[in-house]
Amino acid sequence: MAILMHAGPRGMTKEMYDEAIRRLKEYGSHALPAQHVLIAYGDPNDIELLAVWESREDYERFLQEVLPITAAPVGIDLTGFDFYEVHDLVLSRQYAEQ
């Protein structure tokens, strides 16, 4: 079952987020089939994240195997995320056809 992960205010700056994404791309894990959506938003000094994953297990595997070597070294707090069951995910035609 798909889940939505929310990482609320935790002091992640836009620069920290951008560096973590750069590292993910370098590592080859930026476009993951189990991650449907990643949205970074909010104050540039306190970025929040929303992500939709295929399952909690997929997210947990990513958290254990990839984030410690891509996001943690940048100083991103990898604890305390909120999770919610996704009841429906509607994508615009532009994304659904990719």
DSSP file (Angstrom, degrees, kcal/mol; ACC not computed):
  #  RESIDUE AA STRUCTURE BP1 BP2  ACC     N-H-->O    O-->H-N    N-H-->O    O-->H-N    TCO  KAPPA ALPHA  PHI   PSI    X-CA   Y-CA   Z-CA
    1    1 A M              0   0    0      0, 0.0    55,-0.4     0, 0.0    86,-0.1   0.000 360.0 360.0 360.0 135.4    0.0    0.0    0.0
    2    2 A A        -     0   0    0     84,-0.3    84,-2.3    53,-0.1     2,-0.3  -0.323 360.0-161.7 -67.2 147.7    1.3    3.4   -0.9
    3    3 A I  E     -AB  53  85A   0     50,-2.3    50,-2.6    82,-0.2     2,-0.5  -0.945  15.1-137.1-130.1 152.1    2.3    5.8    1.9
    4    4 A L  E     -AB  52  84A   0     80,-3.1    80,-2.1    -2,-0.3     2,-0.5  -0.939  19.1-158.5-105.9 130.3    2.9    9.5    2.1
    5    5 A M  E     -AB  51  83A   0     46,-3.3    46,-2.1    -2,-0.5     2,-0.5  -0.926   6.3-167.8-109.1 132.6    5.9   10.6    4.1
    6    6 A H  E     -AB  50  82A   0     76,-2.8    76,-2.7    -2,-0.5     2,-0.6  -0.983   9.4-169.3-122.5 128.6    6.1   14.1    5.6
    7    7 A A  E     -A   49   0A   0     42,-2.4    42,-1.9    -2,-0.5     3,-0.2  -0.937  20.1-162.4-114.0 105.8    9.2   15.7    7.0
    8    8 A G        -     0   0    0     -2,-0.6    41,-0.0    72,-0.3    39,-0.0   0.057  45.8 -36.7 -77.0-171.3    8.2   18.8    8.8
    9    9 A P        +     0   0    0      0, 0.0    -1,-0.2     0, 0.0    39,-0.1  -0.243  68.6 145.5 -53.4 124.2   10.4   21.7    9.9
   10   10 A R  S    S-     0   0    0     37,-0.4    67,-0.2    -3,-0.2    36,-0.1   0.150  73.2 -89.6-149.1  18.9   13.7   20.4   11.0
   11   11 A G  S    S+     0   0    0      1,-0.3     2,-0.6    65,-0.1    35,-0.1   0.696  70.8 152.6  80.9  18.0   16.3   23.0   10.0
   12   12 A M        -     0   0    0     35,-0.4    35,-3.3     4,-0.1    -1,-0.3  -0.741  31.7-151.2 -83.8 119.4   17.0   21.7    6.5
   13   13 A T     >  -     0   0    0     -2,-0.6     4,-2.5    33,-0.2    32,-0.2  -0.403  26.5-109.9 -84.6 164.9   18.1   24.5    4.3
   14   14 A K  H  > S+     0   0    0     30,-2.9     4,-2.9     1,-0.2     5,-0.2   0.883 121.2  54.0 -59.3 -38.4   17.6   24.7    0.5
   15   15 A E  H  > S+     0   0    0     29,-0.3     4,-2.2     2,-0.2    -1,-0.2   0.903 108.1  48.3 -64.5 -41.4   21.4   24.3    0.2
   16   16 A M  H  > S+     0   0    0      2,-0.2     4,-2.3     1,-0.2    -2,-0.2   0.932 113.5  47.6 -63.2 -45.4   21.4   21.1    2.3
   17   17 A Y  H  X S+     0   0    0     -4,-2.5     4,-2.5     1,-0.2     5,-0.2   0.940 111.6  49.9 -60.6 -48.7   18.5   19.8    0.2
   18   18 A D  H  X S+     0   0    0     -4,-2.9     4,-2.2     1,-0.2    -1,-0.2   0.887 111.5  49.0 -59.3 -40.4   20.2   20.6   -3.1
   19   19 A E  H  X S+     0   0    0     -4,-2.2     4,-2.3     2,-0.2    -1,-0.2   0.895 110.2  50.8 -67.3 -39.8   23.4   19.0   -2.0
   20   20 A A  H  X S+     0   0    0     -4,-2.3     4,-2.4     2,-0.2    -2,-0.2   0.910 111.1  48.4 -64.1 -41.0   21.6   15.8   -0.9
   21   21 A I  H  X S+     0   0    0     -4,-2.5     4,-2.5     2,-0.2    -2,-0.2   0.900 109.7  52.6 -65.6 -40.2   19.8   15.7   -4.3
   22   22 A R  H  X S+     0   0    0     -4,-2.2     4,-2.3    -5,-0.2    -2,-0.2   0.925 111.2  46.9 -59.7 -43.8   23.1   16.1   -6.0
   23   23 A R  H  X S+     0   0    0     -4,-2.3     4,-2.6     2,-0.2    -2,-0.2   0.885 110.0  53.1 -65.7 -39.1   24.6   13.2   -4.0
   24   24 A L  H  X>S+     0   0    0     -4,-2.4     5,-2.8     2,-0.2     4,-1.0   0.921 110.2  47.5 -62.1 -43.2   21.5   11.1   -4.8
   25   25 A K  H  <5S+     0   0    0     -4,-2.5     3,-0.4     4,-0.2    -2,-0.2   0.920 112.5  49.1 -63.0 -43.5   21.9   11.7   -8.5
   26   26 A E  H  <5S+     0   0    0     -4,-2.3    -2,-0.2     1,-0.2    -1,-0.2   0.885 111.6  49.3 -62.0 -39.4   25.6   10.9   -8.3
   27   27 A Y  H  <5S-     0   0    0     -4,-2.6    -1,-0.2    -5,-0.2    -2,-0.2   0.667 116.0-118.8 -73.5 -17.7   24.8    7.7   -6.3
   28   28 A G  T  <5S+     0   0    0     -4,-1.0    -3,-0.2    -3,-0.4    -2,-0.1   0.680  86.2 106.2  88.5  19.1   22.2    6.8   -9.0
   29   29 A S      < +     0   0    0     -5,-2.8     3,-0.2    -6,-0.2    -4,-0.2   0.105  39.7 101.9-118.4  21.8   19.2    6.8   -6.7
   30   30 A H  S    S+     0   0    0     -6,-0.5     2,-0.9     1,-0.2    -5,-0.1   0.936  83.9  43.1 -74.6 -44.8   17.4   10.1   -7.6
   31   31 A A  S    S+     0   0    0     -7,-0.1    -1,-0.2    -6,-0.1     5,-0.1  -0.799  78.8 178.3-104.3  93.0   14.7    8.6   -9.8
   32   32 A L    >   -     0   0    0     -2,-0.9     3,-1.2    -3,-0.2    -3,-0.1  -0.792  31.3-140.4 -99.5 133.8   13.5    5.5   -7.8
   33   33 A P  T 3  S+     0   0    0      0, 0.0    -1,-0.1     0, 0.0    -2,-0.0   0.812 103.6  53.5 -62.1 -28.8   10.7    3.4   -9.1
   34   34 A A  T 3  S+     0   0    0      1,-0.1    20,-3.0    24,-0.1     2,-0.7   0.613  96.6  74.6 -82.4 -11.8    9.3    2.9   -5.6
   35   35 A Q  E <   +C   53   0A   0     -3,-1.2    18,-0.2    18,-0.2    -3,-0.1  -0.897  57.0 178.2-103.7 112.6    9.2    6.7   -5.0
   36   36 A H  E     +     0   0A   0     16,-2.5     2,-0.3    -2,-0.7    -1,-0.2   0.866  65.6   8.3 -81.2 -38.0    6.3    8.2   -7.0
   37   37 A V  E     -C   52   0A   0     15,-1.3    15,-2.1     2,-0.0     2,-0.4  -0.999  52.2-173.2-147.7 140.3    6.6   11.8   -5.9
   38   38 A L  E     -C   51   0A   0     -2,-0.3     2,-0.5    13,-0.2    13,-0.2  -0.980  12.1-178.3-133.4 125.2    9.0   14.0   -4.0
   39   39 A I  E     -C   50   0A   0     11,-3.2    11,-2.3    -2,-0.4     2,-0.5  -0.988   8.6-168.7-126.4 125.4    8.1   17.6   -3.2
   40   40 A A  E     +C   49   0A   0     -2,-0.5     2,-0.3     9,-0.2     9,-0.2  -0.951  27.1 149.5-109.7 131.7   10.4   20.0   -1.3
   41   41 A Y  E     +C   48   0A   0      7,-2.2     7,-3.1    -2,-0.5     2,-0.2  -0.947  17.4  52.0-153.5 169.3    8.7   23.2   -0.2
   42   42 A G  S    S+     0   0    0     -2,-0.3     5,-0.2     5,-0.2    -2,-0.0  -0.525  87.7   4.7 103.3-164.7    8.6   26.0    2.3
   43   43 A D    >   -     0   0    0      3,-0.4     3,-2.4    -2,-0.2    -2,-0.1  -0.330  64.3-129.3 -58.6 131.0   11.0   28.5    3.8
   44   44 A P  T 3  S+     0   0    0      0, 0.0   -30,-2.9     0, 0.0     3,-0.3   0.696 111.1  49.1 -59.1 -17.9   14.4   28.2    2.2
   45   45 A N  T 3  S+     0   0    0    -32,-0.2   -32,-0.1     1,-0.2    -2,-0.1   0.385 122.2  31.9 -99.9   2.6   15.9   27.9    5.7
   46   46 A D  S <  S-     0   0    0     -3,-2.4    -3,-0.4   -35,-0.1   -33,-0.2  -0.336  80.8-172.1-155.5  62.1   13.5   25.2    6.8
   47   47 A I        -     0   0    0    -35,-3.3   -35,-0.4    -3,-0.3   -37,-0.4  -0.290   7.2-154.2 -63.1 139.2   12.5   23.1    3.8
   48   48 A E  E     - C   0  41A   0     -7,-3.1    -7,-2.2   -39,-0.1     2,-0.4  -0.812   6.9-146.0-109.9 157.2    9.8   20.5    4.3
   49   49 A L  E     -AC   7  40A   0    -42,-1.9   -42,-2.4    -2,-0.3     2,-0.4  -0.963  15.0-175.4-127.2 141.8    9.4   17.3    2.3
   50   50 A L  E     +AC   6  39A   0    -11,-2.3   -11,-3.2    -2,-0.4     2,-0.4  -0.997  15.8 172.7-126.4 134.3    6.4   15.3    1.1
   51   51 A A  E     -AC   5  38A   0    -46,-2.1   -46,-3.3    -2,-0.4     2,-0.5  -0.999  23.5-148.2-141.6 142.7    7.1   12.0   -0.7
   52   52 A V  E     -AC   4  37A   0    -15,-2.1   -16,-2.5    -2,-0.4   -15,-1.3  -0.961  22.3-173.5-111.5 123.9    4.8    9.2   -1.9
   53   53 A W  E     -AC   3  35A   0    -50,-2.6   -50,-2.3    -2,-0.5   -18,-0.2  -0.829  35.1-121.7-115.2 152.5    6.3    5.7   -1.8
   54   54 A E  S    S-     0   0    0    -20,-3.0     2,-0.3    -2,-0.3   -19,-0.1   0.871  93.0 -13.1 -58.5 -38.5    5.0    2.4   -3.0
   55   55 A S     >  -     0   0    0    -21,-0.3     4,-1.8   -53,-0.1    -1,-0.2  -0.982  64.2-108.9-158.1 163.9    5.2    1.0    0.5
   56   56 A R  H  > S+     0   0    0    -55,-0.4     4,-2.8    -2,-0.3     5,-0.2   0.864 118.7  57.7 -64.4 -36.4    6.6    1.7    3.9
   57   57 A E  H  > S+     0   0    0      2,-0.2     4,-2.2     1,-0.2    -1,-0.2   0.897 104.3  51.0 -62.8 -40.5    9.1   -1.2    3.3
   58   58 A D  H  > S+     0   0    0      2,-0.2     4,-2.0     1,-0.2    -1,-0.2   0.925 112.4  46.5 -62.1 -44.1   10.4    0.5    0.2
   59   59 A Y  H  X S+     0   0    0     -4,-1.8     4,-2.9     1,-0.2    -2,-0.2   0.933 110.9  51.8 -63.4 -45.2   10.9    3.8    2.1
   60   60 A E  H  X S+     0   0    0     -4,-2.8     4,-2.2     1,-0.2    -1,-0.2   0.884 108.6  51.0 -60.4 -39.4   12.6    2.0    5.0
   61   61 A R  H  X S+     0   0    0     -4,-2.2     4,-2.7     2,-0.2     5,-0.4   0.925 111.9  47.2 -62.8 -44.6   15.0    0.2    2.6
   62   62 A F  H  X>S+     0   0    0     -4,-2.0     4,-2.1     1,-0.2     5,-2.0   0.909 111.5  51.9 -61.8 -43.1   15.9    3.6    1.1
   63   63 A L  H  <5S+     0   0    0     -4,-2.9    -2,-0.2     1,-0.2    -1,-0.2   0.887 117.2  38.0 -60.7 -41.0   16.3    5.1    4.5
   64   64 A Q  H  <5S+     0   0    0     -4,-2.2    -2,-0.2    -5,-0.2    -1,-0.2   0.843 127.0  31.3 -81.5 -35.4   18.7    2.4    5.7
   65   65 A E  H  <5S+     0   0    0     -4,-2.7    -3,-0.2    -5,-0.2    -2,-0.2   0.819 130.0  19.4 -96.9 -33.2   20.7    1.9    2.5
   66   66 A V  T >X5S+     0   0    0     -4,-2.1     3,-1.5    -5,-0.4     4,-0.8   0.856 111.3  59.0-109.6 -49.2   20.9    5.2    0.6
   67   67 A L  H >>XS+     0   0    0     -5,-2.0     5,-2.5     1,-0.3     4,-1.8   0.818  96.9  62.8 -60.7 -33.4   20.2    8.2    2.9
   68   68 A P  H 345S+     0   0    0      0, 0.0    -1,-0.3     0, 0.0    -2,-0.1   0.787 113.5  36.1 -62.7 -23.2   23.0    7.5    5.4
   69   69 A I  H <45S+     0   0    0     -3,-1.5    -2,-0.2     3,-0.1    -3,-0.1   0.462 130.1  30.1-107.3  -1.6   25.5    8.0    2.5
   70   70 A T  H <<5S+     0   0    0     -4,-0.8    -3,-0.2    -3,-0.7   -47,-0.2   0.719 130.9  20.1-120.1 -46.0   23.8   10.8    0.7
   71   71 A A  T >X>S+     0   0    0     -4,-1.8     5,-1.6    -5,-0.2     3,-1.0   0.835 113.9  61.5 -98.3 -39.0   21.7   12.9    3.0
   72   72 A A  G >4<S+     0   0    0     -5,-2.5     3,-1.8     1,-0.3    -3,-0.1   0.895  99.1  56.5 -59.6 -42.3   23.1   12.3    6.5
   73   73 A P  G 345S+     0   0    0      0, 0.0    -1,-0.3     0, 0.0    -2,-0.1   0.750 102.5  57.7 -63.1 -20.1   26.6   13.6    5.6
   74   74 A V  G <45S-     0   0    0     -3,-1.0    -2,-0.2    -4,-0.1    -3,-0.1   0.610 124.2-105.1 -81.9 -13.4   25.0   16.9    4.6
   75   75 A G  T <<5 +     0   0    0     -3,-1.8     2,-0.4    -4,-0.5    -3,-0.2   0.599  66.0 153.8  99.5  14.4   23.5   17.2    8.1
   76   76 A I      < -     0   0    0     -5,-1.6     2,-0.4   -60,-0.1    -1,-0.3  -0.638  47.0-122.9 -80.5 129.6   19.9   16.3    7.3
   77   77 A D        -     0   0    0     -2,-0.4    -1,-0.1   -67,-0.2   -65,-0.1  -0.590  23.2-169.0 -71.4 121.5   18.0   14.8   10.2
   78   78 A L        +     0   0    0     -2,-0.4     2,-0.3    -6,-0.0     3,-0.2   0.085  55.5  84.8-102.4  22.2   16.7   11.4    9.2
   79   79 A T        +     0   0    0      1,-0.1    -2,-0.0   -72,-0.0     0, 0.0  -0.797  69.5  34.2-120.5 162.6   14.4   10.8   12.1
   80   80 A G        +     0   0    0     -2,-0.3   -72,-0.3     1,-0.2    -1,-0.1   0.756  65.5 161.1  74.7  29.0   10.9   11.6   13.1
   81   81 A F        -     0   0    0     -3,-0.2     2,-0.3   -74,-0.1   -74,-0.2  -0.478  34.6-128.1 -78.8 154.1    9.0   11.5    9.8
   82   82 A D  E     -B    6   0A   0    -76,-2.7   -76,-2.8    -2,-0.1     2,-0.4  -0.814  21.7-159.3-100.4 144.5    5.2   11.2    9.7
   83   83 A F  E     +B    5   0A   0     -2,-0.3     2,-0.3   -78,-0.2   -78,-0.2  -0.966  10.4 179.6-127.9 142.0    3.6    8.5    7.6
   84   84 A Y  E     -B    4   0A   0    -80,-2.1   -80,-3.1    -2,-0.4     2,-0.2  -0.993  32.9-108.9-139.0 143.9    0.0    8.3    6.2
   85   85 A E  E     -B    3   0A   0     -2,-0.3     2,-0.6   -82,-0.2   -82,-0.2  -0.497  32.2-131.3 -67.5 139.2   -1.8    5.7    4.1
   86   86 A V        -     0   0    0    -84,-2.3   -84,-0.3    -2,-0.2     3,-0.1  -0.853  24.2-179.4 -95.1 122.5   -2.5    7.0    0.6
   87   87 A H  S    S+     0   0    0     -2,-0.6     2,-0.3     1,-0.3    -1,-0.2   0.736  71.0   1.9 -90.7 -25.9   -6.1    6.4   -0.4
   88   88 A D        -     0   0    0      2,-0.0     2,-0.4   -86,-0.0    -1,-0.3  -0.967  54.1-165.6-161.0 143.3   -5.7    7.9   -3.9
   89   89 A L        -     0   0    0     -2,-0.3     2,-0.6    -3,-0.1    -3,-0.0  -0.942  10.8-173.0-135.5 112.4   -3.1    9.4   -6.1
   90   90 A V        -     0   0    0     -2,-0.4     2,-0.3     0, 0.0    -2,-0.0  -0.929   5.4-168.3-110.6 121.0   -4.2   11.3   -9.1
   91   91 A L        -     0   0    0     -2,-0.6    -2,-0.0     1,-0.1     0, 0.0  -0.817  27.7-107.6-105.6 146.5   -1.4   12.5  -11.5
   92   92 A S    >>  -     0   0    0     -2,-0.3     4,-2.6     1,-0.1     3,-1.2  -0.317  38.1-105.0 -64.1 157.5   -1.9   14.9  -14.3
   93   93 A R  H 3> S+     0   0    0      1,-0.3     4,-1.8     2,-0.2     5,-0.1   0.853 119.7  64.4 -53.9 -37.3   -1.8   13.4  -17.8
   94   94 A Q  H 34 S+     0   0    0      1,-0.2    -1,-0.3     2,-0.2     4,-0.1   0.872 113.5  31.7 -55.5 -40.1    1.7   14.8  -18.3
   95   95 A Y  H X4 S+     0   0    0     -3,-1.2     3,-1.1     2,-0.1    -2,-0.2   0.807 113.4  60.1 -88.4 -33.7    3.1   12.7  -15.4
   96   96 A A  H 3< S+     0   0    0     -4,-2.6    -2,-0.2     1,-0.3    -3,-0.2   0.779 103.1  53.5 -66.7 -26.5    0.8    9.7  -15.8
   97   97 A E  T 3<        0   0    0     -4,-1.8    -1,-0.3    -5,-0.2    -2,-0.1   0.493 360.0 360.0 -88.7  -3.6    2.0    9.1  -19.4
   98   98 A Q    <         0   0    0     -3,-1.1    -1,-0.2    -5,-0.1    -2,-0.1   0.482 360.0 360.0 -79.8 360.0    5.7    9.0  -18.5
